[in-house]
Amino acid sequence: MSRGPDAGTLLERALLRHAAVGQIDLSIVSAGWTRWASATFVGARHDLLLTASPSPALDNWIADLPEADFTLRRHLVAELTVESRTRVDDRVDVRIGVLTVEDR
């Protein structure tokens, strides 16, 4: 019996939906995660590299990203940080770090 997509897949889908609402054509170049746990929570640390065409809408989206609300089934986004932002020719590469925790 399948439990459905994992937190990484759910996070990627949520980021793409969120960008689409802002009319940003976002691509996920790479995504990875490692298990994470504290004394009271279990989850994962995600590292994603995103790319999009430069625009004022993208600048605003990136600035607002750490405060954005994402709905992930059985998981919560506990923290999201923009690690780096680099302009390369006609695109902007954005590396983000996200901590998700299981919500049971």
MMTF fields as JSON, N, C-alpha, C and O atoms, coordinates in Angstrom:
{
  "mmtfVersion": "1.0.0",
  "mmtfProducer": "UNKNOWN",
  "numBonds": 415,
  "numAtoms": 416,
  "numGroups": 104,
  "numChains": 1,
  "numModels": 1,
  "chainsPerModel": [1],
  "groupsPerChain": [104],
  "chainIdList": ["A"],
  "bondAtomList": [4, 2, 8, 6, 12, 10, 16, 14, 20, 18, 24, 22, 28, 26, 32, 30, 36, 34, 40, 38, 44, 42, 48, 46, 52, 50, 56, 54, 60, 58, 64, 62, 68, 66, 72, 70, 76, 74, 80, 78, 84, 82, 88, 86, 92, 90, 96, 94, 100, 98, 104, 102, 108, 106, 112, 110, 116, 114, 120, 118, 124, 122, 128, 126, 132, 130, 136, 134, 140, 138, 144, 142, 148, 146, 152, 150, 156, 154, 160, 158, 164, 162, 168, 166, 172, 170, 176, 174, 180, 178, 184, 182, 188, 186, 192, 190, 196, 194, 200, 198, 204, 202, 208, 206, 212, 210, 216, 214, 220, 218, 224, 222, 228, 226, 232, 230, 236, 234, 240, 238, 244, 242, 248, 246, 252, 250, 256, 254, 260, 258, 264, 262, 268, 266, 272, 270, 276, 274, 280, 278, 284, 282, 288, 286, 292, 290, 296, 294, 300, 298, 304, 302, 308, 306, 312, 310, 316, 314, 320, 318, 324, 322, 328, 326, 332, 330, 336, 334, 340, 338, 344, 342, 348, 346, 352, 350, 356, 354, 360, 358, 364, 362, 368, 366, 372, 370, 376, 374, 380, 378, 384, 382, 388, 386, 392, 390, 396, 394, 400, 398, 404, 402, 408, 406, 412, 410],
  "bondOrderList": [1, 1, 1, 1, 1, 1, 1, 1, 1, 1, 1, 1, 1, 1, 1, 1, 1, 1, 1, 1, 1, 1, 1, 1, 1, 1, 1, 1, 1, 1, 1, 1, 1, 1, 1, 1, 1, 1, 1, 1, 1, 1, 1, 1, 1, 1, 1, 1, 1, 1, 1, 1, 1, 1, 1, 1, 1, 1, 1, 1, 1, 1, 1, 1, 1, 1, 1, 1, 1, 1, 1, 1, 1, 1, 1, 1, 1, 1, 1, 1, 1, 1, 1, 1, 1, 1, 1, 1, 1, 1, 1, 1, 1, 1, 1, 1, 1, 1, 1, 1, 1, 1, 1],
  "groupList": [{"groupName": "MET", "atomNameList": ["N", "CA", "C", "O"], "elementList": ["N", "C", "C", "O"], "formalChargeList": [0, 0, 0, 0], "bondAtomList": [1, 0, 2, 1, 3, 2], "bondOrderList": [1, 1, 2], "singleLetterCode": "M", "chemCompType": "L-PEPTIDE LINKING"}, {"groupName": "SER", "atomNameList": ["N", "CA", "C", "O"], "elementList": ["N", "C", "C", "O"], "formalChargeList": [0, 0, 0, 0], "bondAtomList": [1, 0, 2, 1, 3, 2], "bondOrderList": [1, 1, 2], "singleLetterCode": "S", "chemCompType": "L-PEPTIDE LINKING"}, {"groupName": "ARG", "atomNameList": ["N", "CA", "C", "O"], "elementList": ["N", "C", "C", "O"], "formalChargeList": [0, 0, 0, 0], "bondAtomList": [1, 0, 2, 1, 3, 2], "bondOrderList": [1, 1, 2], "singleLetterCode": "R", "chemCompType": "L-PEPTIDE LINKING"}, {"groupName": "GLY", "atomNameList": ["N", "CA", "C", "O"], "elementList": ["N", "C", "C", "O"], "formalChargeList": [0, 0, 0, 0], "bondAtomList": [1, 0, 2, 1, 3, 2], "bondOrderList": [1, 1, 2], "singleLetterCode": "G", "chemCompType": "PEPTIDE LINKING"}, {"groupName": "PRO", "atomNameList": ["N", "CA", "C", "O"], "elementList": ["N", "C", "C", "O"], "formalChargeList": [0, 0, 0, 0], "bondAtomList": [1, 0, 2, 1, 3, 2], "bondOrderList": [1, 1, 2], "singleLetterCode": "P", "chemCompType": "L-PEPTIDE LINKING"}, {"groupName": "ASP", "atomNameList": ["N", "CA", "C", "O"], "elementList": ["N", "C", "C", "O"], "formalChargeList": [0, 0, 0, 0], "bondAtomList": [1, 0, 2, 1, 3, 2], "bondOrderList": [1, 1, 2], "singleLetterCode": "D", "chemCompType": "L-PEPTIDE LINKING"}, {"groupName": "ALA", "atomNameList": ["N", "CA", "C", "O"], "elementList": ["N", "C", "C", "O"], "formalChargeList": [0, 0, 0, 0], "bondAtomList": [1, 0, 2, 1, 3, 2], "bondOrderList": [1, 1, 2], "singleLetterCode": "A", "chemCompType": "L-PEPTIDE LINKING"}, {"groupName": "THR", "atomNameList": ["N", "CA", "C", "O"], "elementList": ["N", "C", "C", "O"], "formalChargeList": [0, 0, 0, 0], "bondAtomList": [1, 0, 2, 1, 3, 2], "bondOrderList": [1, 1, 2], "singleLetterCode": "T", "chemCompType": "L-PEPTIDE LINKING"}, {"groupName": "LEU", "atomNameList": ["N", "CA", "C", "O"], "elementList": ["N", "C", "C", "O"], "formalChargeList": [0, 0, 0, 0], "bondAtomList": [1, 0, 2, 1, 3, 2], "bondOrderList": [1, 1, 2], "singleLetterCode": "L", "chemCompType": "L-PEPTIDE LINKING"}, {"groupName": "GLU", "atomNameList": ["N", "CA", "C", "O"], "elementList": ["N", "C", "C", "O"], "formalChargeList": [0, 0, 0, 0], "bondAtomList": [1, 0, 2, 1, 3, 2], "bondOrderList": [1, 1, 2], "singleLetterCode": "E", "chemCompType": "L-PEPTIDE LINKING"}, {"groupName": "HIS", "atomNameList": ["N", "CA", "C", "O"], "elementList": ["N", "C", "C", "O"], "formalChargeList": [0, 0, 0, 0], "bondAtomList": [1, 0, 2, 1, 3, 2], "bondOrderList": [1, 1, 2], "singleLetterCode": "H", "chemCompType": "L-PEPTIDE LINKING"}, {"groupName": "VAL", "atomNameList": ["N", "CA", "C", "O"], "elementList": ["N", "C", "C", "O"], "formalChargeList": [0, 0, 0, 0], "bondAtomList": [1, 0, 2, 1, 3, 2], "bondOrderList": [1, 1, 2], "singleLetterCode": "V", "chemCompType": "L-PEPTIDE LINKING"}, {"groupName": "GLN", "atomNameList": ["N", "CA", "C", "O"], "elementList": ["N", "C", "C", "O"], "formalChargeList": [0, 0, 0, 0], "bondAtomList": [1, 0, 2, 1, 3, 2], "bondOrderList": [1, 1, 2], "singleLetterCode": "Q", "chemCompType": "L-PEPTIDE LINKING"}, {"groupName": "ILE", "atomNameList": ["N", "CA", "C", "O"], "elementList": ["N", "C", "C", "O"], "formalChargeList": [0, 0, 0, 0], "bondAtomList": [1, 0, 2, 1, 3, 2], "bondOrderList": [1, 1, 2], "singleLetterCode": "I", "chemCompType": "L-PEPTIDE LINKING"}, {"groupName": "TRP", "atomNameList": ["N", "CA", "C", "O"], "elementList": ["N", "C", "C", "O"], "formalChargeList": [0, 0, 0, 0], "bondAtomList": [1, 0, 2, 1, 3, 2], "bondOrderList": [1, 1, 2], "singleLetterCode": "W", "chemCompType": "L-PEPTIDE LINKING"}, {"groupName": "PHE", "atomNameList": ["N", "CA", "C", "O"], "elementList": ["N", "C", "C", "O"], "formalChargeList": [0, 0, 0, 0], "bondAtomList": [1, 0, 2, 1, 3, 2], "bondOrderList": [1, 1, 2], "singleLetterCode": "F", "chemCompType": "L-PEPTIDE LINKING"}, {"groupName": "ASN", "atomNameList": ["N", "CA", "C", "O"], "elementList": ["N", "C", "C", "O"], "formalChargeList": [0, 0, 0, 0], "bondAtomList": [1, 0, 2, 1, 3, 2], "bondOrderList": [1, 1, 2], "singleLetterCode": "N", "chemCompType": "L-PEPTIDE LINKING"}],
  "groupTypeList": [0, 1, 2, 3, 4, 5, 6, 3, 7, 8, 8, 9, 2, 6, 8, 8, 2, 10, 6, 6, 11, 3, 12, 13, 5, 8, 1, 13, 11, 1, 6, 3, 14, 7, 2, 14, 6, 1, 6, 7, 15, 11, 3, 6, 2, 10, 5, 8, 8, 8, 7, 6, 1, 4, 1, 4, 6, 8, 5, 16, 14, 13, 6, 5, 8, 4, 9, 6, 5, 15, 7, 8, 2, 2, 10, 8, 11, 6, 9, 8, 7, 11, 9, 1, 2, 7, 2, 11, 5, 5, 2, 11, 5, 11, 2, 13, 3, 11, 8, 7, 11, 9, 5, 2],
  "groupIdList": [1, 2, 3, 4, 5, 6, 7, 8, 9, 10, 11, 12, 13, 14, 15, 16, 17, 18, 19, 20, 21, 22, 23, 24, 25, 26, 27, 28, 29, 30, 31, 32, 33, 34, 35, 36, 37, 38, 39, 40, 41, 42, 43, 44, 45, 46, 47, 48, 49, 50, 51, 52, 53, 54, 55, 56, 57, 58, 59, 60, 61, 62, 63, 64, 65, 66, 67, 68, 69, 70, 71, 72, 73, 74, 75, 76, 77, 78, 79, 80, 81, 82, 83, 84, 85, 86, 87, 88, 89, 90, 91, 92, 93, 94, 95, 96, 97, 98, 99, 100, 101, 102, 103, 104],
  "secStructList": [7, 7, 7, 7, 1, 7, 2, 2, 2, 2, 2, 2, 2, 2, 2, 2, 2, 2, 2, 2, 2, 6, 6, 7, 7, 7, 3, 3, 3, 3, 3, 3, 3, 3, 3, 3, 3, 7, 1, 1, 7, 3, 3, 3, 3, 3, 3, 3, 3, 3, 3, 3, 7, 7, 7, 2, 2, 2, 2, 2, 2, 2, 2, 2, 4, 4, 4, 7, 7, 7, 7, 5, 6, 6, 3, 3, 3, 3, 3, 3, 3, 3, 3, 3, 3, 3, 3, 3, 6, 6, 3, 3, 3, 3, 3, 3, 3, 3, 3, 3, 3, 3, 7, 7],
  "xCoordList": [0.837, 0.0, 0.885, 1.77, 0.662, 1.441, 0.914, -0.295, 1.829, 1.45, 1.418, 1.126, 1.708, 1.714, 3.101, 4.077, 3.187, 4.496, 5.177, 4.518, 6.518, 7.276, 7.311, 6.829, 7.883, 7.915, 8.654, 8.264, 9.711, 10.466, 9.619, 9.639, 8.88, 8.009, 6.896, 6.586, 6.297, 5.233, 5.759, 5.076, 6.966, 7.569, 7.825, 7.525, 8.372, 8.634, 7.342, 7.303, 6.3, 5.01, 4.464, 3.941, 4.587, 4.08, 4.85, 4.251, 6.165, 6.963, 6.569, 6.443, 6.377, 5.987, 4.61, 4.403, 3.666, 2.321, 2.417, 1.799, 3.19, 3.349, 3.949, 3.498, 4.943, 5.559, 4.57, 4.524, 3.791, 2.819, 1.785, 1.357, 1.382, 0.429, 1.035, 0.326, 2.34, 3.036, 3.454, 4.199, 2.985, 3.284, 4.784, 5.329, 5.43, 6.857, 7.037, 6.527, 7.756, 8.038, 9.295, 10.417, 9.076, 10.151, 10.479, 9.593, 11.772, 12.209, 13.036, 13.772, 12.905, 13.722, 14.867, 14.659, 16.074, 17.263, 17.729, 18.062, 17.75, 18.157, 17.462, 17.115, 17.273, 16.638, 17.148, 17.252, 17.456, 17.892, 17.482, 17.14, 17.522, 17.152, 17.895, 18.347, 18.011, 18.587, 17.646, 16.978, 17.608, 16.757, 17.242, 18.43, 16.284, 16.57, 15.685, 14.544, 16.209, 15.402, 15.906, 17.095, 14.98, 15.311, 14.742, 14.295, 14.754, 14.21, 12.709, 12.176, 12.027, 10.562, 10.015, 8.834, 10.826, 10.326, 11.182, 12.368, 10.547, 11.225, 10.888, 9.749, 11.866, 11.603, 12.783, 13.506, 12.971, 14.043, 14.52, 13.759, 15.79, 16.369, 16.482, 17.059, 15.919, 15.881, 16.792, 16.856, 17.488, 18.336, 17.874, 17.938, 17.406, 16.878, 17.569, 17.867, 17.819, 18.319, 17.214, 16.785, 16.759, 15.669, 16.231, 17.252, 15.569, 15.985, 14.756, 13.727, 14.892, 13.809, 14.414, 15.563, 13.633, 14.063, 13.985, 13.069, 14.956, 14.931, 13.717, 13.338, 13.124, 11.996, 11.718, 12.132, 11.024, 10.617, 9.716, 9.798, 8.864, 7.994, 8.832, 8.514, 9.893, 10.781, 11.465, 11.562, 11.941, 12.586, 11.645, 12.053, 10.395, 9.402, 9.107, 8.988, 8.992, 8.705, 9.814, 9.544, 11.06, 12.201, 12.206, 12.445, 11.945, 11.946, 10.864, 11.071, 9.72, 8.598, 8.644, 7.896, 9.51, 9.529, 9.706, 9.003, 10.607, 10.765, 9.511, 9.375, 8.609, 7.38, 6.166, 5.069, 6.354, 5.23, 4.716, 5.472, 3.419, 2.799, 2.659, 2.144, 3.123, 3.008, 2.218, 2.454, 1.286, 0.487, 1.043, 1.01, 1.553, 2.097, 1.377, 1.31, 0.851, 0.147, 1.096, 2.153, 0.71, 1.44, 2.795, 3.599, 3.055, 4.321, 4.071, 3.13, 4.93, 4.899, 6.237, 7.286, 6.197, 7.43, 7.762, 7.081, 8.812, 9.194, 10.093, 10.069, 10.881, 11.821, 12.17, 12.341, 12.274, 12.713, 13.665, 13.323, 14.857, 15.839, 16.323, 16.487, 16.546, 17.157, 18.658, 19.175, 19.349, 20.778, 21.628, 22.619, 21.231, 21.984, 21.102, 20.099, 21.517, 20.809, 21.875, 22.638, 21.931, 22.98, 22.382, 21.59, 22.765, 22.321, 23.348, 24.535, 22.882, 23.74, 23.088, 22.078, 23.683, 23.144, 21.673, 21.337, 20.794, 19.372, 18.538, 17.351, 19.171, 18.426, 18.956, 20.061, 18.129, 18.514, 18.456, 17.433, 19.556, 19.603, 19.419, 20.07, 18.533, 18.234, 18.37, 17.721, 19.219, 19.362, 18.612, 18.821, 17.727, 16.973, 17.187, 17.448, 17.071, 17.107, 15.768, 15.247, 15.226, 13.909, 13.96, 14.499, 13.388, 13.235, 11.759, 10.907, 11.456, 10.093, 10.053, 11.015, 8.923, 8.728, 7.437, 6.478, 7.437, 6.255, 5.146, 5.378, 3.943, 2.758, 1.82, 1.099, 1.823, 1.027, -0.242, -1.025],
  "yCoordList": [-1.176, 0.0, 1.244, 1.372, 2.136, 3.351, 4.439, 4.623, 5.144, 6.262, 7.574, 8.62, 7.538, 8.758, 9.349, 8.748, 10.523, 11.157, 11.523, 11.782, 11.538, 11.912, 13.43, 14.157, 13.9, 15.335, 16.119, 17.24, 15.544, 16.231, 16.48, 17.577, 15.478, 15.618, 16.614, 17.453, 16.525, 17.465, 18.902, 19.828, 19.084, 20.41, 20.959, 22.121, 20.143, 20.585, 21.018, 22.07, 20.227, 20.569, 21.874, 22.709, 22.048, 23.267, 24.498, 25.549, 24.381, 25.5, 25.875, 27.057, 24.882, 25.151, 25.809, 26.739, 25.334, 25.96, 27.403, 28.304, 27.61, 28.946, 29.904, 31.043, 29.458, 30.296, 30.588, 31.71, 29.607, 29.79, 30.845, 31.619, 30.881, 31.907, 33.291, 34.234, 33.415, 34.678, 34.89, 35.823, 34.036, 34.082, 33.993, 34.71, 33.092, 32.846, 31.452, 30.479, 31.355, 30.067, 29.499, 29.735, 28.756, 28.232, 26.801, 26.012, 26.479, 25.099, 24.667, 25.463, 23.412, 22.841, 22.094, 21.089, 22.597, 22.028, 20.801, 19.776, 20.91, 19.774, 19.876, 20.96, 18.72, 18.66, 17.424, 16.339, 17.608, 16.491, 16.745, 17.866, 15.694, 15.844, 14.835, 13.797, 15.163, 14.254, 14.198, 15.178, 13.057, 12.906, 13.846, 14.148, 14.296, 15.214, 14.843, 14.421, 14.999, 14.732, 15.581, 15.881, 15.959, 16.622, 15.741, 14.624, 16.223, 15.434, 15.201, 14.219, 16.098, 15.994, 15.897, 15.594, 16.141, 16.144, 15.272, 15.055, 14.776, 14.008, 14.672, 15.082, 14.778, 15.401, 15.269, 14.273, 16.306, 16.286, 17.697, 18.662, 17.79, 19.042, 18.888, 17.925, 19.857, 19.831, 20.924, 22.029, 20.593, 21.553, 21.552, 20.523, 22.707, 22.793, 23.906, 24.966, 23.654, 24.675, 24.955, 24.066, 26.201, 26.633, 27.588, 28.235, 27.679, 28.636, 29.234, 28.577, 30.508, 31.218, 32.4, 32.778, 32.97, 34.176, 35.361, 35.45, 36.283, 37.447, 38.339, 38.555, 38.847, 39.766, 40.384, 39.84, 41.511, 42.075, 41.105, 41.04, 40.358, 39.384, 38.318, 37.915, 37.863, 36.869, 37.46, 36.803, 38.708, 39.361, 39.403, 39.106, 39.77, 39.834, 38.445, 38.274, 37.464, 36.096, 35.575, 34.983, 35.802, 35.352, 36.052, 35.416, 37.351, 38.109, 37.61, 37.587, 37.214, 36.766, 35.276, 34.815, 34.529, 33.074, 32.58, 31.648, 33.153, 32.626, 32.739, 31.998, 33.641, 33.825, 33.143, 33.197, 32.508, 31.876, 30.663, 29.974, 30.417, 29.241, 28.152, 28.392, 26.96, 25.825, 24.721, 24.405, 24.148, 23.049, 21.751, 21.513, 20.917, 19.616, 18.56, 18.659, 17.571, 16.501, 15.771, 15.29, 15.694, 15.001, 15.627, 15.009, 16.854, 17.534, 19.032, 19.59, 19.658, 21.106, 21.686, 21.082, 22.852, 23.571, 24.391, 25.368, 23.983, 24.641, 25.848, 26.823, 25.774, 26.858, 26.818, 25.745, 27.995, 28.098, 29.277, 30.387, 29.039, 30.109, 30.162, 29.132, 31.364, 31.565, 31.604, 32.553, 30.564, 30.416, 31.264, 31.863, 31.31, 32.113, 32.433, 31.773, 33.454, 33.916, 34.421, 35.327, 33.831, 34.159, 34.415, 33.617, 35.531, 35.833, 35.249, 35.567, 34.39, 33.754, 33.98, 33.358, 34.886, 35.222, 35.614, 36.635, 34.803, 35.146, 34.363, 34.122, 33.967, 33.246, 33.618, 34.138, 33.331, 33.521, 32.148, 31.465, 31.755, 30.51, 30.853, 31.755, 30.129, 30.369, 29.05, 28.059, 29.052, 27.857, 28.131, 29.151, 27.193, 27.342, 26.12, 25.016, 26.349, 25.285, 25.272, 26.318, 24.086, 23.956, 22.828, 21.751, 23.106, 22.089, 21.713, 22.565, 20.441, 19.953, 18.999, 18.284, 19.007, 18.076, 17.309, 17.826, 16.068, 15.233, 15.73, 16.067, 15.765, 16.174, 14.995, 14.731, 14.286, 13.054, 13.264, 12.328],
  "zCoordList": [0.0, 0.0, 0.0, 0.846, -0.913, -1.041, -0.111, 0.033, 0.506, 1.376, 0.605, 1.185, -0.666, -1.467, -1.569, -1.12, -2.157, -2.375, -1.053, -0.046, -1.083, 0.107, 0.253, -0.615, 1.355, 1.652, 0.57, 0.245, 0.014, -1.039, -2.272, -2.831, -2.696, -3.86, -3.584, -4.43, -2.407, -2.041, -2.002, -2.44, -1.479, -1.419, -2.815, -3.085, -3.698, -5.069, -5.753, -6.392, -5.628, -6.229, -5.658, -6.396, -4.345, -3.706, -4.179, -4.411, -4.324, -4.817, -6.243, -6.562, -7.097, -8.483, -8.541, -9.32, -7.722, -7.684, -7.192, -7.76, -6.143, -5.566, -6.594, -6.715, -7.322, -8.358, -9.48, -9.985, -9.87, -10.953, -10.591, -11.448, -9.328, -8.882, -9.091, -9.441, -8.879, -9.1, -10.543, -10.843, -11.436, -12.871, -13.144, -13.983, -12.409, -12.568, -13.134, -12.578, -14.23, -14.854, -14.194, -14.642, -13.134, -12.306, -12.699, -13.027, -12.662, -12.867, -11.666, -11.082, -11.311, -10.24, -10.908, -11.587, -10.705, -11.338, -10.57, -11.165, -9.253, -8.431, -7.082, -6.613, -6.479, -5.169, -4.436, -5.009, -3.188, -2.356, -0.92, -0.544, -0.13, 1.271, 2.115, 1.63, 3.393, 4.372, 5.574, 5.906, 6.205, 7.392, 8.484, 8.598, 9.281, 10.381, 11.556, 11.371, 12.764, 13.956, 15.113, 15.217, 15.97, 17.223, 18.336, 18.073, 19.545, 20.657, 20.502, 21.018, 19.794, 19.691, 18.278, 18.103, 17.273, 15.892, 14.988, 15.239, 13.925, 12.885, 11.564, 11.341, 10.696, 9.405, 8.477, 8.498, 7.649, 6.662, 6.361, 6.435, 6.022, 5.512, 3.997, 3.491, 3.297, 1.838, 1.29, 1.828, 0.217, -0.487, -1.938, -2.61, -2.429, -3.791, -4.556, -4.005, -5.827, -6.739, -7.742, -8.478, -7.761, -8.632, -9.673, -9.439, -10.817, -11.827, -12.499, -12.654, -12.896, -13.568, -14.321, -14.09, -15.212, -15.912, -14.967, -14.15, -15.078, -14.187, -14.475, -15.627, -13.397, -13.525, -12.165, -11.142, -12.14, -10.848, -10.07, -8.844, -10.769, -10.098, -9.398, -8.279, -10.048, -9.43, -8.204, -7.167, -8.32, -7.176, -5.975, -4.853, -6.21, -5.133, -4.566, -3.353, -5.448, -5.028, -4.116, -3.071, -4.522, -3.719, -2.358, -1.332, -2.353, -1.102, -0.137, 1.077, -0.68, 0.148, 0.49, 1.352, -0.175, -0.029, 1.406, 1.797, 2.216, 3.583, 4.455, 5.429, 4.127, 4.909, 4.279, 4.834, 3.135, 2.429, 3.193, 3.878, 3.062, 3.674, 2.613, 1.521, 2.951, 2.047, 2.741, 3.907, 2.008, 2.526, 1.969, 0.762, 2.86, 2.485, 3.306, 4.532, 2.65, 3.355, 4.312, 3.902, 5.58, 6.644, 6.991, 7.689, 6.505, 6.792, 6.957, 6.393, 7.737, 7.907, 7.468, 7.693, 6.843, 6.539, 7.78, 8.095, 8.478, 9.723, 9.463, 10.214, 8.398, 8.093, 6.621, 6.042, 6.014, 4.629, 4.545, 4.951, 4.019, 3.86, 2.421, 1.767, 1.945, 0.633, 0.887, 1.478, 0.434, 0.7, -0.241, 0.176, -1.519, -2.483, -3.678, -3.95, -4.363, -5.566, -6.522, -6.185, -7.732, -8.678, -10.049, -10.55, -10.655, -12.02, -12.978, -12.898, -13.888, -14.884, -16.242, -16.571, -17.03, -18.353, -18.257, -17.657, -18.849, -18.907, -17.895, -18.112, -16.784, -15.756, -14.366, -14.21, -13.381, -11.99, -11.323, -11.377, -10.698, -9.94, -8.462, -7.936, -7.812, -6.404, -5.653, -5.988, -4.639, -3.791, -2.499, -1.843, -2.142, -0.897, -0.013, -0.492, 1.281, 2.265, 2.991, 3.38, 3.166, 3.793, 4.831, 4.579, 5.994, 7.021, 7.073, 7.325, 6.834, 6.992, 8.184, 8.461, 8.876, 9.987, 9.751, 9.177, 10.207, 10.048, 10.966, 12.127, 10.419, 11.169, 11.215, 10.253, 12.32, 12.406, 13.141, 13.301]
}
